[in-house]
Amino acid sequence: MIRLLLILLTTSLSAQDALTGQWSLDLPKDEKGWLSVEQDKVELMWGVGSARPLDSFERQNGTLSFDKAIKRPLAPKEEPAVKYRITMTAEGEAMRGSMQPENGLAVVFSGKKQPPMPPPPDLSKVVFGEPITLFNGRDLTGWRVSNPAKKNGWSARDGFLTNDTPKTDFSAYGEHTNLRTEAEFEDFQLHIEYRLPPETGGNSGIYLRGMYEVQVTHRDSKMQGINGPGAVFGRITPTHNAGKPAGEWDVLDITLVDRHVTVVLNGDKVIDNQPVPGCTGGALKSDVTQPGPIYLQGDHTSVQYRNLILRPARQP
């Protein structure tokens, strides 16, 4: 009897341990998500927004279940969110999930366990290669829209990479498409300059490897995002606001190595070699083992970029 109880207890703990860790999620409608499971805490990032703890969930025999209300992208404000019963089951390094609405058929999705966070890199020992000019100042060679079904406000004009849209709010979804590089990268240094229109405040974002959004806004914008200019959206708060006033060019120098980010904004280091636990809202990718593009947010407000130069880290 005691032996049977020990076997049952060991099996239960093993199932619980299969869930423990961080997971990349491939969600319906090609959205991406992130899940962190600890002993008594679960955090979730679902498509847009930031990672947040789940207030209520059930965890048993390697399966995690919870309720979540999800709003359809670009849905009218008056349209209510649909409530789903979401279930995720760990199977080794893979996860299978389902979304069961109150009425209707279940929708399936999948996940992949992520490797543990590496220690902070010694950036003094990292060697970066020759600079790559991402934008030639004349046209969109080397770039493509992320969603051809949306409106395209991107163009090369007056030597700037420009996004034009009438949108002036900070809502999660917009009618205009984002823009990404054709090429994909792993670790790198990125120099990029941006300018936001003073009349609207302005908000955009620069996604590193298509996963981690560095916040683009000016010093006094009412659309600061969650953490302000130079932040890794919802993940890392800058030490201070080093942004310039509206209408001026802000200069970002960003280093991404071993999932650790350093951000220098207008010559001030505002994030110093800090780990990024997982992808941020709106990411193209959530699997940290994959390379990804430089990805510019165009579904918020108008924005201009210039001097986009990337130096990839050399492999040892």
N, C-alpha and C positions, 0 to 999 in steps of 0.2 A: 504493500500500500504506500509506504513512504517512498519507495523507488518510483512508483507510478506518479506520485505528486511531484517528485523532482524532475521526472521526464517532462511532465506537463508544464512545470514552471520554466524549465530550460527552453522548451519549444516556444513558450509565450515570450520570453525575454529575447530569444533569437529573432522572432518576428518583429518585436518592437525595435530591435537594433537595426533591422533592415530598413526601417523608415528614417532612422536618425541620420542627419546630415543635410546637405544642400542639394537641390535638384533644379535643373533647367526644365522648363515646361514648353512643349509645342502645343499651343491651344488651338481651338477652332478658329476659322477665318484667318489663319496664318498669323495670329497674334502670338506673342511670346510671354512667358511668365517665369516666376522664380519662387521656390519654396524652401524654407528652412525649418527643420524639425529637430527640436531638442527634447529633453526629458518631459518637460511640462509647458513648453512654449512652442507655438507654431506661428511663423511669419509668412505672409503671402504677398506677391506682387502679381497682379492679374491683368496683363495687357497694357493698361494705362495707369497713371497714378504712381504712388510709391509703395514700398513694402510696408505692410502693417500687420501687427499681431492679430490673430483670430481670437475673438472674445469667447467663442464657444466651438468645441469640436469633440469628436469621438475618435479614439485611437485604440484599436484592438486587432491582434493577430496580423500585424503587418498592414492593416488597412486604416486609412485616415478618412473621416467623413465630416462634412459640415454643410451648412446652408449658406448660399450667397445669392444676392440679387444683382443681376447683370443687365446693364442697359445696352441696347443695340447701338453700334457706331452710327453717328450722324442722325440719330433719332430725334424727333422734335422734343423740346423740353417737357411738354405735357405728357409725352408717352411714358408710361410707368416701366420700371425695370422688371425683368422676369426673374422669379425666384427659382433657383436650381438646388437640388441636392447633389453635391459634388462628392465623389468617392475616388480615392487614390489608393492603389495597392502596389507595394514595393515587391519587385521580383529580382533579387540580386542588384545589378547596376541599372536596371530598367524599372520604369513605373508605367502602369496603365491606369487611365482615369476615365471617368464618365460623368456627364452632366445630365441629370434627370429633371426635366421641368415638371411642374405640378400636373400639366396636361401636355401630352405629346411624347415623342420618342426620345430616347437618350442619345446624347452626342458624345463620341469618344475622343480622347486625346492621349498624349504620351509624355513621358519625362525621362530624364537621364541623370544619374547621380554625378555630382561634380567632385573633382579632386579637392583635397584640403587646401586651404590658403597657404601658399609658400611664405617663408619669412621675407621681411623687407629686403629688397636688393641693395647692394652697395653700388650706387649710381656712379661713383668715381671709377669703377672698374668696367662699366658698360661702354662698349664702343659702338658708335652709330655710323652708318654708311653715308654715301654721297646723297646730297639733297635731291628730292624729287619734287618738281613743281606740279602741283595737282590741278591748277587752273591757269590756262595760258593767256587769259585776259581778252581773248577774241571770240571764243565760242565754247560750247559745252562738251568738247572732245574729252573723253575719259570719264564722263558722268552720265547717269541715266536717272529718270524719275523712279521712285520706289513703287508707285501705284499708278499705272497709266490710265486707270478708270477715273481718277480724280482730275481736277483742273490743274493745269501747269502754269505757275506764275514765275518760273525760273528762266533767266536769260543772261547772256553776257552783254553788258551795256556800259560804255564809257570806261572800259577796263575793269569793271567790277562784276562779281557774280551776284546777281540781284534776284530777290524774290519779291514779286508784287502781289498783294492780296488786300482786299478791303477789310479783312477780318481784324478787329481791334480788341478782342477779348482773349481771355486766358482759358477758355473751355478746352476740354480734353481732345476733342475731335474738330477738324476743320475740313472744308471742301477742297482745299488745295493740297497738292502732293508734296512730299519730301523729296530730297535729292541725295543720291549716293554715288560714290566713286565706283567705276567698273573694277578697279583693282582692290584687293583685300590685303590686310596687313596683320601682323602679330604685335610685336613691341616696337615702339618708335618714339621719336620726338616730333611734335607738330607745332609749327608757327602758323598763326592765323589771326587776321584782323577783321573786326566787324563794326558796323555802324547801324544804329536803329533810329527810326524816324522820331523826332522830338514830339510831334503832335499826337502820337498814339501811345507813347511809352515804350512799347515794343518788347517782344519776347521771341527767342528762337533757341536753338540748342545744337551742339556739336557732339555727335555720338562717336566715341572711340571704338573701333572694331565693330561698329554697329550695335554696341551693347550698353556703353556707359555714357550718359548724356552730361556734358559740361554745359552749365547754364549760360545762356547768352541774353543779357539784359543790361541796361545802363544803370548808373549809380542810383538814380532817383525814381526809377520806373515803378509804377503801381503794380506791375506784373513781375514781381521778383521771383516767381516760382516758389519753391519751398525754402531755398537757402540763399538766394541772391546771386550776383554775377560771379562766375568762376566756380560755382558749386558743382559737385557731382550730384545731380538731381535726386533729392530724397535720401542720399547716402552719406555725403561728406559736406559739412558746412565749412566755408572758408573762415580763416582766423579774423578777417575783417573785410569790409566792402571797399575794394580798390578800384571800382568802376569809375568811368568818366561821365560827365553830364551827357544828356541826350544830344544827338547830332554830332558828337565827336567820335573819332575812331578809338576803339578799345583794342589792345594788343594782348593776345593770349599765347603763352608758350607752355605746352603741355607735354609731359613725359609719362608714358605708360610702359612699365616693365614689371613682369611677374604679377600682374593684377594689382599693382600699386601705382597710384597716380600722384604726380606733382604738378601743380598749377601755379604759374607765374602770370599775374594780371597787371599789365601796365608797369612791369618792372618789380612788382611786389609779390613775393612768394606767399600765397594764401592757402595752399595745401601742400604739405611736405611729405611725400613718399608714403601716403596713406593707403591701406587696403580697401578695395571695393568689394563688398561681400557678394554682389551679384548684379545682374542686369538692372537697368532702370526702365521706367515706364515708356512705352513706345518703341522699345528696342526691336531691331530686325532679327537679332540672334540672342540666345540666352545660354548657349553651351560655351563655357570658357575655354574649352580645348580647341575651339575653332578660330581661324583668323576671321577678319571682317572688314567692312569698308569704313571710310569716313562718310558720315551720314548727317546731312544738314536738315534741320527741321524747318519746313515751309508751311505747315498747317496752322501756325499761330498768327504772326503778323509779318508785315514787310520787313526785310532786312537786306543789308549789303555785306559782302565779304570780299577781301582782297588778300594778296600775298599768302597763299596757301602752300606751305612748303613742309614736306615730311622727310625725315631721315630715319630709315628703318634700323633697328638694332641688329648688329651682326651676331650670328651664332658663334659661340666659343669654339 
